[in-house]
Amino acid sequence: MYSIRSCIKIFMIILVFSGLLECSRINFFKKNIPDEAISRYLSAKKIYENGDFLSASGEFGSIYEEYPYFYQAGFMYGKSLFFMEKTDDSRGIFEKLYKKFPAFTDAGFWQARTLYSLGKLDEAEELLRRLLSYQHDNPEFLYMLALISLEEDRVPDAISFLKKASLFGERFALVYFQLGRLYGQLGLKSESLKELSRAKVLLSEDSNLSGSIESIEKKVSSEVYSGKR
């Protein structure tokens, strides 16, 4: 049976790997950003998703330097640096982004992650609590605060954060479930299985939704292996 600390760390590892494949929601300022820059960004994103963070960071960094208001490029530049273990450099990028675009909470969260990785737990916690005041139901913020609490041997605080996070788990799982089902209906099999897997992570084994997820997974998997795409 896993300890509380082990469970939280497993969840944070899941977040890291999902972060490899997931960028922030894109809302390009097309009025200001030329199509050529957007095309370069999308190409760099594919490179990033393939795990070539060095090449991706060079392209994202170049785009961000040319178009400093293209915050998505800056964000992906910071993430690329983070996964290259250039943690302090990535922290500077996220800090700059969050100051310039305070509504861009993803940048704030990643700044907190870099602070945590650098051992600056007090600064990371202060930032996460500030973020939580704007998005009180964000499970990523709550899990990160739980992890920091455990690092400082504040087990009651960690349990409190975990309980709060669990209240929102099924609601977020339902979003992933609906997205996975829609992808399946559209014939996007790998995308469907990915979203359904994310939903399962957030659910307890006795959840009513778990059976529906398994049923759709079996159907989608059989179509994948039978060559139907």
Beta strands, then each sheet from edge to edge (+ up, - down):
end
